Amino acid sequence: MFRYFNQFIRINLTLTLLSQKCNLLTDRFTINSTFNLVPLLQQFGVQKIFNNIDCSQTLGKTLAVQEIIQKTFVETNEKGTEAASVTVIEPVKGPSFSFVQTKVVMCDHPFWFVLSGTGGAVFVCSVVE
């Protein structure tokens, strides 16, 4: 699978693409995919995150990444196209990293959520349906 993906990248980077308006007729379709990104990242030389990383100033301990999974979804129908992607980074479990017991919050009614970083809010959204 990754060989095909790497060839796809190389081919698209070397092609000259032409843009032209057209009417595109297609059936509805849905694409779901799941990729384990660890082998691809290691092939590109990423190694340090899979060993112990010193996170003592932020987490108070060392950390190592076990898996990096990316899931994508694309659906096209008569109303348009919807797409989503998420990447999950799973740390190595054990003495280097332990999970804190968390509360369960049931979001079964309209709510707001905010994704924030060190610079403040990155994404603010309300969910009504």
Buried (B, 14 or more C-beta within 10 A) or exposed (E): EEEEEEEEEEEEEEEEEEEEEEEEEEEEEEEEEEBEBBEBBEEEEBEEBBEEBEBEEEEEBBBBBEEBBBEBEBBBEEEEEEEEEEEEEEBBEEEBBEEEEEEEEEEEEEEEEEEEEEEEEEEEEEEEE
